[in-house]
């Protein structure tokens, strides 16, 4: 257990400072991924890290790294961080809390004159939330080598390309392969994130140790029927794209309930021509399934596709697949779990184990290094909304446990 003391006052000031970047008139924050607002937040981080005596660098994905050198040459860095982008009209704590806590750990090490054996890096990932270009966890996805070249051709609603947007924030779409990390490049990655659920608040506890992160499969489909006059087209003659899409949505709900812990969602339906007196001819739908178990994730996807095609055949409509993305489930490394739990035990803290059904950058980091996560309490279980909040005592406790665990990992890992 370290005797170093973090500054809660400094962390709360950081949360408020970031809360003034990307203010949305609806009351929340809109710092969308790969946007000018997100870039302002990244520049804020650079200023704060420089003041803590850290060396800055970026990569081709426009991720930002702040580094404190270690005492033993040749050791890979220990890394902590999160993201600073938000969902549209989101809150102050999702991602930002993890960056602020990692930064505070670095500041504390600097303030007390401590030098770890390993280098310590704080990373701010680019575009963890689904961006206007239809992709989430962009920065960490690049590090894991999981970004397909064709995905760079994506455009936002205004027709701007991902390639151009990435260049505008300092990235280089032609050099992304050089940003890829491999086994041995990072000794371990640790992250604090708000729970985005009610369990910790119900239990009256400040934090939890994350054991698994759900894998996520997403798809964008276009269901194509035949538009026609709603009055003169009989029910038997219709090729109604919306009714087919609705039935597909109900099939996903039914199937997801049959797998323990899995969830399925269709969150977007765009109807064309979208008129009261026209049978819908086309529906653009976006589906998502999640599970912490790879076998269930794959089985649910396959069952959903079979059910969807049965609906298409029965209703005499067709389907065009537009996009599909995939992230696999990830498990916390046993050494990192032990470091977190030993740090909690040393301070007589109760920290339950929880699974994460939300996606995180840590899931991609697991492709090449040891990972671990802590959850902090979400007030009211709310996230992705303007009123998103985590209690100060959760922030302070998580920062202290992260610092303690970092010292343990620095001692035990080579």
N, C-alpha and C positions, 0 to 999 in steps of 0.2 A: 504494500500500500504506500503510495507516494505521499510526501508531506507538501507537495506543491498545491497551490490554491488558485483555482480559476476565478475569473471576475464575472459574476452574473450581471452586474451593472453594465459592463462593456458589451456583453452579448445582447442584452435588451436594447441597448443603443444601436447595435448593428441591425437588429430586426426592424427597428423603427426607421433607420436610414434606408434600408432596402425597401421598406414599405412606402417610401416616397418616390420610388422609381416605377414608372409604368402605371400610374394611377388611372383607373377606369372610372368614368362618370357614373357608372352604375353602383359604385361603392367598393369595388374590389381592386385587384391588380390584373393587368393584362401585359405581361412580359412574355410574349409568345416566342417559341424557339426560333432561332436564326432571324431575329428581328432587331431593329435599332434599340428597342427598349431592353431586350436581354443584353445587348452589347454594353449599354450604360451600366448595368449591374456588374458585368464582368470587369469593366474599368474601375468600378468602385472596389471590387475585390483586389485588383492589382495594387491599388493605392494602399489598402490596409495591409496586405501581405508585405509590401516593400517596407512599410514602417516597422514591421516585425523582423526585419533583417533577412528576409527570404529572397532568394533568387528566382526570377520569373522566366517562364518560357511558354510557348504555345506550340500547337501542332497543326497539321493540315486540316483536321476536323474542327479547328477553332476551339478546342479544349484549352483550358489554362491551368498551368501547374506552378505552384510556389514551393520552393525547395529549401530546406535547412540541411546542410551537409552533416554527415555523421563522422565519427572518429575512426572507424575501421575501414580502410580502403577495400573496395571490391564487393561490398555488400549491396544487394539490391534495396531499393527504398521501401520503407513502410509507407503506405498511402492511406489517406482519409479524404472524404469530401462528399459532394452531392451536386445539385444543380440549382440554377438561379432563374430558370424560366418558369412560367406559370401557365395554367389553363386560362382560357378567357374568363375574366372577372373572377379570378381565384383569390386565394388568401396569402397571408404573410409567411406561413410556416412550412408549407410543402416544399422540400428541397432547401430552401433558404436556411432553415434551422440546422440542417446537417452541415452546410457550408460554414455557418457562423460558429458552430461547436468545433469543427475541425480547425478553423482559424484561431479560435480561442485556445485550443490545446497548443497550437504552434506558438502563439503569443506567450503563453505561460512558460513553455520551455525556454523561450527567448528571455523573458523577464527574469527568470531564476538562474539563468546562465547554465542550463543543463545541455549537455551534448550527448545525444544517443549514439549507439554504435552504428546503427543504420542511418542513412539519410531519411528524412521525413518530408513527404510531399503532400500538400493539400491540392486536390484537383477539383476544378469546377467543370463539370461536363456540359457540353453544348446540347441543348434541345432534348431534355429527357421526356417532357410531355409530348403528346401528339402535336406535331407542328402544323402550320398551314400547308405543308407539303405532304401531309398524310403519313408521317412516320414518327415513331417515338424512340427514345433512347438512342438518338443519332450518334452522339459523341462516343459513348461506350460501345455501341455497335461497331463503329469503325475500329476501335482498339482491339476488339475481338475478331476482326476480319469477317464480320457477318453482314456487311453492307454490299449489296449487289450493284454492279456498275450501272445497270439500267435504272436503278432507283434514283440516281442523280438527275434523271430526265424529268422528274416530277415537277409540276408547276402548281402555284397557289391559285386562289380564286381570281386573282387579277392577271394571271398569265405569266407571272414572274417565275423564273426557273430556280430550282434549288442550287444549281451550280453558281448562278450569279449572286444569289443571296448569301451563299457560303463565302464567296470572294469578298463580298461587302463587309463581312465581319472578321476578315483576316484569315480565312481558311483557303485551302488550295485543293479543289476537286481533282486535280490531276496527280496529286501526291499523297492520296489517302493511304495507299499501301505502305508508305513510309511511316505512317502513324501507328500501324498495327503493332501490338505488343504480343510477346510470346512467353512461354514458361521460363521463369528465371528473371524476367525483367522487373517484376514487383514481388517483394517478399510476402506481403499480405495487404489486402484492402479492407478497411473498416468504414462503416457508415452509420450515422444516426438519422432516423427519419421519423416524422410523426406517424402514429399508428394508422390514422385514417379509418378508425373504427372505434367501438365502444368498450372493448374488453378491459383496458387498463383503468378507465374511469369507473366502470362498474366495480372493479376490484379494489379501487382506492390506492393504486400503485403508480409510481412515477415512470417506470420503464419496464421493458421486456426484452428478452433475448430472442432473436429471430432464428428459426431452425431451417426453414425452407422458403424459397421465393417461387411463386407460381409461374409456370410457363404460360404463354399467351399466344394464341393463334387468332389472326384477324383476316377477314376477307371483305372485298367489295365486289358485289355482284350486280348485274343489271338483268332484271327479269323483263322479258320482252313479249308482250301479247299483241293485241290489235285494238287501237282506239276506234270508237264508233259512237253513234248517237245513243244516249242512254235510254231514250224513250222507245225507239223503234228497234232496238236490238234485244231479242228475247233472252231470257236467262240461259236457255240451252245453247244459244248461238254465240255466247260471249267467250272471248279469250282475254279475261280480265287480269291484267298484270298485278294489280293491287291485291285482289283476293288471293292470288297465288302467293304473293310475298307475305301476306298475313298468315296464310296457312304454314308457310315455311317458318315464320317466326314462332308460331305455336308449337311446331315440331321441335324447334331448338329448345324451347322451354321444357317440353315433355322429356326430351332426351337428357338434358342437363340434370334434371331431378333424379335420374336413375344412376348417376355416378356420385358417390359420396364426396362432398367437398368441392365438386366442380360447379362452375357457373357458366351460363350462356346468355348473351345479350345481343339484341339487334337495336342499336341506338339511333340509327339514321334511316329514314325512308323518304326518298325524294320522288314524288309522283309527277308523271307527265301524261297528258297536258295539264293536269291539276285543275280541272273545271267540273262544276257540279253536274253538268248535263252531258259529259263525255265519259264513256267507259275507259278507265285508265289503260293506256297502251304501253307504258314503260314505268318501271320502278327501279331506282338505284338504291340498294340497301347495303348496309355495312354491319357485319356480324363479328362477334368476338366470343371465344371460349377460353376458360382458364381452369387450370388444375395444378396442384403441386406434384402430381404423379404423371410421369411421361406416358406410361402405358394408357392411363385413363384419358389423357389429353388426345393421344392419337386415335384411340377407339371412339371417343366422342366426335372428333372431326369426321372420321369415316362414316359413322352412323348418321351424322347430320347430312353429309353429302348424299348418302343413299336416300334418306327421307326427302330431301329437297328435290332430287331428280324424279322421285315417284310423284310428287306434287306437280312438277312440270309436265310430266307425261299425262297425268290424269286431266289436267286443265288445258292441255294443248297449247302451252306457252314454252318459250325457250330461255336459256340462260347464257349470259356472256360474263365470263370472269374478267374483272378489270385489274385487281391487285390482290396479293396475298402476302402476309408476313408471318414470321414465326419466331418466338423465343422459347427456349427450352427451360424446364424447371431447374433451379439451382439450389444446392444444399450448402449451408454454412460449414466451414471446415472445423474439424474437431478441435484443433489447436486454438483457433480463434474463439470458439464456444467456451473452451476451458478457461481462456484468459479473461473473457467477460464474466463468467460465473465465479471465478476465483476473486476477481476484483469486487464483485457484489458481496460475496461471502465475507471478505475482509472488512467490509463496512456494514455488515449485518443487514444487508438489503435483500428483500424478497424480489426476485425477478423471474416471472414465469416465462416459459418457452411458448412462443407463438409462431404460427405460419403466416406468411405474407401472401395475400391474394392480389395485392397490387404489384405491378411491375416496378423494378428498380434497376438503376445502372449496375448495381452489384451483381445482378444475374449474368450480365455479359462479362464482367470482370472475372467471374468464376471459370471462364473458359481458359484462363492462363495463370490464375493465382489463387491463393487461399482467400476466402472472404468471410466476413461476419457483419451482422447488423444489430443495432439496438433500435427499439421503438420507444418513443416518448408519447405521453398521453395526449389524446386529442379531445379537447373540451366538447362535450355533447356528441362525441364520435364523428364530428363533421370535418370534411375536407373538400377541397375544390370549390369552396364557397367563400364569399368575402369575410364571413364571421369565423373562419378557421382560426384556431387558437391552441396553444399548448401552454400549460401553467409554468411560471418561472422556475418552480422547484423541480419540474421535470427536466428543463433545460440544464439547470445546475447539476443535477444528479447525473444526467447522461454525459455531460462534459467531464465530470470527475471520473466516472467509470471508464470513459474512453481513454482518458489520460493514464489511469492506472493500467488498463489493458495494454495500451501502447508500450508502456515501460516493461511489462511482462513479456510481450512479444519481442521487443528489442533485445531482451536478455536471452530468450529461449530459441529464437529462430536464427539460422545462418543464411 
